[in-house]
Amino acid sequence: MTKEKYINPFTDFGFKKLFGTELNKDLLIDFLNEVVLPQRHKIADLSYSKNEQMGSTEIDRKAIFDLYCLGTNNERFIVEIQKAKQNYFKDRSIFYSTFPIQEQAKRGEWDFKLSEIYTVGILDFVFSEDAFEKEVRHEVKLKDQNCRVFYDKLTFIYLELPHFTKTENELKTTYDKWLYVLKYLPYLDERPQALKEKVFGKLFEAAEIAKFTPEEQAGYEASLKYYRDLKNVIDTAVAEGESKGRMEGKIEGISKSLRRGKLTIEELAEDFKVTIEFILQIKSQQGL
């Protein structure tokens, strides 16, 4: 059994427990209003739609969203958590956005007017191109060659939570507080003083594992095991990749020094913190 007091929102069970039920619909509304939507546009209510979308023919692929809902003005929201980097994740986001576009088609006479669509990705990783950036929120729209918005009804929003580093004492806005609770919820022992708003009171109450039914606890444990197994695989792959990169860097550095011939083998061994035998192997392999 897990020893944490609160659920991990990056588990499928945890995310849908907090945001995917009618009982906690107000949590999702507040999150969308404070984190996703521009200040000029707020939703008062929403309704959940089926999260499985089928293609127009039997051979078309289907999409299964974490959450799919409609706002009061018929806006469409796809909200997804993503635990790890995935090949073609951006492609998947684009592909998913085509389903709420196509479902708006009307039979007979239709002027092709579409409602707004928001695809939201809450990421437990950062895109490779953002590795040296510190921005958490990325908002993407369709623009022309002069960087002017060509179409403002299709918006992609990505939240790279590893880049969020504010402490509890630095939380000023509701936006900051939402990011903080999403990132740190399973590591907290109690509700922080900074999160005194009513909406967070309800969130912490809904997230308390001890209040789950036996069936809910079993469901959460299974979801948590999957999350931890996936994280371990990813962490191992990253560690092995970093080790390989460091070793390749050492080999390249030693090779350059050997080619220059300015250092003795003993000095090289000390400089690169490797054995003399290792340097001799490199000399042999590279014909130096």
KAPE-V176308 format. One record per residue. N is the residue number from 1. RES is the residue in one letter. PHI is phi as a letter, one per 40 degrees, with the letter a starting at -180 (999 if undefined). NEAR is the number of other ideal C-beta (glycine too) atoms within 8 Angstrom. D_LAST is the distance of its C-alpha to the last C-alpha in Angstrom with 2 decimals. Layout:
n:N res:RES phi:PHI near:NEAR d_last:D_LAST
n:N res:RES phi:PHI near:NEAR d_last:D_LAST
This chain:
n:1 res:M phi:999 near:4 d_last:57.60
n:2 res:T phi:c near:7 d_last:55.96
n:3 res:K phi:c near:3 d_last:56.77
n:4 res:E phi:c near:9 d_last:56.51
n:5 res:K phi:c near:8 d_last:59.85
n:6 res:Y phi:b near:11 d_last:59.12
n:7 res:I phi:c near:14 d_last:57.54
n:8 res:N phi:c near:11 d_last:54.16
n:9 res:P phi:c near:12 d_last:54.90
n:10 res:F phi:c near:9 d_last:51.58
n:11 res:T phi:c near:13 d_last:52.91
n:12 res:D phi:d near:10 d_last:54.94
n:13 res:F phi:c near:13 d_last:57.97
n:14 res:G phi:c near:15 d_last:57.71
n:15 res:F phi:c near:14 d_last:57.38
n:16 res:K phi:c near:11 d_last:60.32
n:17 res:K phi:c near:14 d_last:62.38
n:18 res:L phi:c near:13 d_last:62.15
n:19 res:F phi:b near:12 d_last:62.35
n:20 res:G phi:b near:11 d_last:63.46
n:21 res:T phi:b near:8 d_last:67.03
n:22 res:E phi:d near:5 d_last:70.37
n:23 res:L phi:c near:5 d_last:70.96
n:24 res:N phi:b near:14 d_last:67.96
n:25 res:K phi:d near:11 d_last:68.18
n:26 res:D phi:c near:8 d_last:68.87
n:27 res:L phi:c near:13 d_last:65.43
n:28 res:L phi:c near:14 d_last:63.78
n:29 res:I phi:c near:12 d_last:66.18
n:30 res:D phi:c near:11 d_last:65.35
n:31 res:F phi:c near:11 d_last:61.59
n:32 res:L phi:c near:16 d_last:61.89
n:33 res:N phi:c near:10 d_last:64.18
n:34 res:E phi:c near:10 d_last:62.14
n:35 res:V phi:b near:10 d_last:58.54
n:36 res:V phi:c near:10 d_last:58.63
n:37 res:L phi:c near:9 d_last:61.56
n:38 res:P phi:c near:4 d_last:62.17
n:39 res:Q phi:c near:4 d_last:64.89
n:40 res:R phi:c near:3 d_last:67.40
n:41 res:H phi:b near:6 d_last:67.31
n:42 res:K phi:b near:5 d_last:68.21
n:43 res:I phi:b near:13 d_last:69.27
n:44 res:A phi:c near:5 d_last:72.32
n:45 res:D phi:a near:8 d_last:71.84
n:46 res:L phi:a near:13 d_last:69.71
n:47 res:S phi:b near:6 d_last:70.02
n:48 res:Y phi:c near:9 d_last:67.46
n:49 res:S phi:b near:7 d_last:66.79
n:50 res:K phi:c near:5 d_last:65.25
n:51 res:N phi:c near:9 d_last:61.49
n:52 res:E phi:b near:8 d_last:60.95
n:53 res:Q phi:b near:13 d_last:61.13
n:54 res:M phi:c near:5 d_last:61.45
n:55 res:G phi:c near:9 d_last:60.59
n:56 res:S phi:c near:4 d_last:63.40
n:57 res:T phi:b near:5 d_last:63.08
n:58 res:E phi:c near:4 d_last:62.32
n:59 res:I phi:c near:4 d_last:58.89
n:60 res:D phi:c near:8 d_last:57.84
n:61 res:R phi:c near:5 d_last:55.56
n:62 res:K phi:b near:8 d_last:57.11
n:63 res:A phi:b near:9 d_last:56.03
n:64 res:I phi:b near:6 d_last:56.66
n:65 res:F phi:c near:12 d_last:56.66
n:66 res:D phi:c near:10 d_last:56.76
n:67 res:L phi:b near:15 d_last:59.80
n:68 res:Y phi:b near:13 d_last:61.77
n:69 res:C phi:a near:12 d_last:64.85
n:70 res:L phi:b near:9 d_last:67.31
n:71 res:G phi:c near:12 d_last:68.64
n:72 res:T phi:c near:7 d_last:72.24
n:73 res:N phi:c near:7 d_last:71.62
n:74 res:N phi:g near:7 d_last:69.95
n:75 res:E phi:c near:11 d_last:66.42
n:76 res:R phi:b near:13 d_last:63.81
n:77 res:F phi:b near:14 d_last:61.22
n:78 res:I phi:b near:14 d_last:58.28
n:79 res:V phi:b near:13 d_last:56.80
n:80 res:E phi:b near:12 d_last:53.67
n:81 res:I phi:b near:12 d_last:51.48
n:82 res:Q phi:b near:11 d_last:47.83
n:83 res:K phi:c near:9 d_last:45.97
n:84 res:A phi:a near:9 d_last:42.45
n:85 res:K phi:d near:7 d_last:40.38
n:86 res:Q phi:b near:7 d_last:41.22
n:87 res:N phi:d near:4 d_last:39.84
n:88 res:Y phi:g near:6 d_last:42.28
n:89 res:F phi:c near:10 d_last:44.42
n:90 res:K phi:c near:6 d_last:45.66
n:91 res:D phi:d near:7 d_last:46.53
n:92 res:R phi:c near:9 d_last:48.52
n:93 res:S phi:c near:11 d_last:50.37
n:94 res:I phi:c near:8 d_last:51.37
n:95 res:F phi:d near:9 d_last:52.41
n:96 res:Y phi:c near:12 d_last:54.53
n:97 res:S phi:c near:13 d_last:56.27
n:98 res:T phi:c near:8 d_last:57.62
n:99 res:F phi:c near:9 d_last:59.89
n:100 res:P phi:c near:12 d_last:62.10
n:101 res:I phi:c near:10 d_last:62.24
n:102 res:Q phi:c near:8 d_last:63.48
n:103 res:E phi:c near:7 d_last:65.95
n:104 res:Q phi:c near:8 d_last:67.86
n:105 res:A phi:c near:6 d_last:68.89
n:106 res:K phi:b near:5 d_last:72.67
n:107 res:R phi:c near:4 d_last:74.76
n:108 res:G phi:g near:4 d_last:77.11
n:109 res:E phi:c near:3 d_last:77.25
n:110 res:W phi:a near:7 d_last:74.36
n:111 res:D phi:c near:4 d_last:73.11
n:112 res:F phi:g near:4 d_last:69.50
n:113 res:K phi:c near:3 d_last:69.73
n:114 res:L phi:b near:8 d_last:67.13
n:115 res:S phi:c near:9 d_last:67.00
n:116 res:E phi:c near:10 d_last:64.09
n:117 res:I phi:b near:14 d_last:61.11
n:118 res:Y phi:b near:14 d_last:58.71
n:119 res:T phi:b near:12 d_last:55.59
n:120 res:V phi:b near:13 d_last:54.41
n:121 res:G phi:b near:13 d_last:51.16
n:122 res:I phi:c near:11 d_last:50.85
n:123 res:L phi:b near:12 d_last:47.14
n:124 res:D phi:c near:10 d_last:45.42
n:125 res:F phi:a near:10 d_last:42.13
n:126 res:V phi:b near:10 d_last:41.03
n:127 res:F phi:c near:8 d_last:39.89
n:128 res:S phi:d near:6 d_last:36.22
n:129 res:E phi:c near:4 d_last:37.29
n:130 res:D phi:b near:11 d_last:39.44
n:131 res:A phi:d near:7 d_last:36.83
n:132 res:F phi:b near:3 d_last:37.02
n:133 res:E phi:c near:7 d_last:40.74
n:134 res:K phi:b near:5 d_last:43.47
n:135 res:E phi:c near:8 d_last:46.32
n:136 res:V phi:c near:9 d_last:47.97
n:137 res:R phi:c near:8 d_last:50.38
n:138 res:H phi:b near:9 d_last:49.39
n:139 res:E phi:b near:7 d_last:52.28
n:140 res:V phi:b near:7 d_last:51.65
n:141 res:K phi:b near:10 d_last:54.25
n:142 res:L phi:c near:6 d_last:54.39
n:143 res:K phi:b near:7 d_last:54.09
n:144 res:D phi:c near:6 d_last:54.24
n:145 res:Q phi:c near:3 d_last:51.97
n:146 res:N phi:b near:4 d_last:53.67
n:147 res:C phi:g near:5 d_last:52.98
n:148 res:R phi:c near:6 d_last:56.68
n:149 res:V phi:c near:7 d_last:57.68
n:150 res:F phi:c near:6 d_last:58.75
n:151 res:Y phi:a near:7 d_last:60.01
n:152 res:D phi:b near:6 d_last:60.81
n:153 res:K phi:b near:8 d_last:61.92
n:154 res:L phi:b near:11 d_last:58.51
n:155 res:T phi:b near:12 d_last:56.47
n:156 res:F phi:b near:12 d_last:53.30
n:157 res:I phi:b near:13 d_last:52.74
n:158 res:Y phi:b near:11 d_last:49.68
n:159 res:L phi:b near:14 d_last:49.67
n:160 res:E phi:c near:14 d_last:46.21
n:161 res:L phi:c near:12 d_last:47.39
n:162 res:P phi:d near:8 d_last:44.08
n:163 res:H phi:c near:11 d_last:44.52
n:164 res:F phi:c near:10 d_last:47.98
n:165 res:T phi:b near:5 d_last:47.71
n:166 res:K phi:c near:8 d_last:51.24
n:167 res:T phi:c near:6 d_last:52.94
n:168 res:E phi:d near:8 d_last:56.56
n:169 res:N phi:c near:5 d_last:57.78
n:170 res:E phi:c near:7 d_last:56.22
n:171 res:L phi:c near:12 d_last:58.01
n:172 res:K phi:b near:4 d_last:60.51
n:173 res:T phi:b near:7 d_last:61.04
n:174 res:T phi:c near:8 d_last:61.81
n:175 res:Y phi:d near:8 d_last:58.68
n:176 res:D phi:d near:11 d_last:56.58
n:177 res:K phi:c near:13 d_last:58.57
n:178 res:W phi:c near:12 d_last:57.98
n:179 res:L phi:c near:14 d_last:54.21
n:180 res:Y phi:c near:15 d_last:54.37
n:181 res:V phi:c near:11 d_last:56.42
n:182 res:L phi:c near:11 d_last:54.30
n:183 res:K phi:c near:8 d_last:51.13
n:184 res:Y phi:b near:8 d_last:52.54
n:185 res:L phi:d near:12 d_last:55.61
n:186 res:P phi:c near:9 d_last:54.33
n:187 res:Y phi:b near:5 d_last:53.21
n:188 res:L phi:c near:10 d_last:56.62
n:189 res:D phi:c near:3 d_last:59.34
n:190 res:E phi:a near:5 d_last:62.10
n:191 res:R phi:c near:7 d_last:62.93
n:192 res:P phi:c near:8 d_last:61.65
n:193 res:Q phi:c near:5 d_last:64.34
n:194 res:A phi:c near:9 d_last:62.74
n:195 res:L phi:b near:12 d_last:63.45
n:196 res:K phi:c near:6 d_last:67.21
n:197 res:E phi:c near:8 d_last:68.09
n:198 res:K phi:d near:5 d_last:70.17
n:199 res:V phi:c near:9 d_last:67.64
n:200 res:F phi:c near:12 d_last:65.05
n:201 res:G phi:d near:10 d_last:67.73
n:202 res:K phi:c near:11 d_last:68.24
n:203 res:L phi:c near:12 d_last:64.51
n:204 res:F phi:c near:11 d_last:64.02
n:205 res:E phi:c near:8 d_last:67.10
n:206 res:A phi:c near:11 d_last:65.82
n:207 res:A phi:c near:13 d_last:62.36
n:208 res:E phi:c near:10 d_last:63.68
n:209 res:I phi:c near:12 d_last:62.63
n:210 res:A phi:c near:5 d_last:65.49
n:211 res:K phi:c near:5 d_last:67.99
n:212 res:F phi:c near:9 d_last:66.59
n:213 res:T phi:c near:5 d_last:68.57
n:214 res:P phi:d near:6 d_last:67.13
n:215 res:E phi:c near:6 d_last:66.20
n:216 res:E phi:c near:10 d_last:64.42
n:217 res:Q phi:c near:11 d_last:62.54
n:218 res:A phi:c near:8 d_last:61.39
n:219 res:G phi:c near:9 d_last:60.32
n:220 res:Y phi:c near:16 d_last:58.40
n:221 res:E phi:c near:10 d_last:56.66
n:222 res:A phi:c near:9 d_last:55.47
n:223 res:S phi:c near:12 d_last:54.24
n:224 res:L phi:c near:13 d_last:52.53
n:225 res:K phi:c near:8 d_last:50.75
n:226 res:Y phi:c near:10 d_last:49.37
n:227 res:Y phi:c near:13 d_last:48.23
n:228 res:R phi:c near:8 d_last:46.50
n:229 res:D phi:c near:8 d_last:44.83
n:230 res:L phi:c near:10 d_last:43.49
n:231 res:K phi:c near:10 d_last:42.33
n:232 res:N phi:c near:8 d_last:40.50
n:233 res:V phi:c near:8 d_last:38.65
n:234 res:I phi:c near:10 d_last:37.68
n:235 res:D phi:c near:8 d_last:36.68
n:236 res:T phi:c near:8 d_last:34.48
n:237 res:A phi:c near:8 d_last:32.77
n:238 res:V phi:c near:8 d_last:32.25
n:239 res:A phi:c near:8 d_last:30.90
n:240 res:E phi:c near:8 d_last:28.42
n:241 res:G phi:c near:8 d_last:27.36
n:242 res:E phi:c near:8 d_last:26.95
n:243 res:S phi:c near:8 d_last:24.94
n:244 res:K phi:c near:8 d_last:22.59
n:245 res:G phi:c near:8 d_last:22.38
n:246 res:R phi:c near:8 d_last:21.67
n:247 res:M phi:c near:8 d_last:18.88
n:248 res:E phi:c near:8 d_last:17.29
n:249 res:G phi:c near:8 d_last:17.77
n:250 res:K phi:c near:10 d_last:16.13
n:251 res:I phi:d near:9 d_last:12.96
n:252 res:E phi:c near:8 d_last:12.95
n:253 res:G phi:c near:9 d_last:13.75
n:254 res:I phi:c near:13 d_last:11.08
n:255 res:S phi:d near:11 d_last:8.35
n:256 res:K phi:c near:8 d_last:10.37
n:257 res:S phi:c near:11 d_last:10.79
n:258 res:L phi:c near:13 d_last:7.27
n:259 res:R phi:c near:7 d_last:7.11
n:260 res:R phi:c near:7 d_last:10.53
n:261 res:G phi:g near:5 d_last:9.92
n:262 res:K phi:c near:4 d_last:13.51
n:263 res:L phi:b near:9 d_last:13.63
n:264 res:T phi:c near:5 d_last:13.33
n:265 res:I phi:d near:9 d_last:12.20
n:266 res:E phi:c near:7 d_last:16.00
n:267 res:E phi:c near:8 d_last:16.69
n:268 res:L phi:c near:13 d_last:14.27
n:269 res:A phi:c near:13 d_last:15.98
n:270 res:E phi:c near:7 d_last:19.28
n:271 res:D phi:c near:8 d_last:18.65
n:272 res:F phi:c near:10 d_last:17.67
n:273 res:K phi:f near:5 d_last:19.99
n:274 res:V phi:b near:8 d_last:17.69
n:275 res:T phi:c near:6 d_last:17.07
n:276 res:I phi:c near:8 d_last:14.53
n:277 res:E phi:c near:6 d_last:14.28
n:278 res:F phi:c near:9 d_last:13.42
n:279 res:I phi:c near:15 d_last:10.46
n:280 res:L phi:c near:9 d_last:9.23
n:281 res:Q phi:c near:8 d_last:10.01
n:282 res:I phi:c near:13 d_last:8.01
n:283 res:K phi:d near:9 d_last:4.71
n:284 res:S phi:c near:7 d_last:6.45
n:285 res:Q phi:c near:6 d_last:7.91
n:286 res:Q phi:b near:8 d_last:5.59
n:287 res:G phi:g near:4 d_last:3.79
n:288 res:L phi:c near:7 d_last:0.00
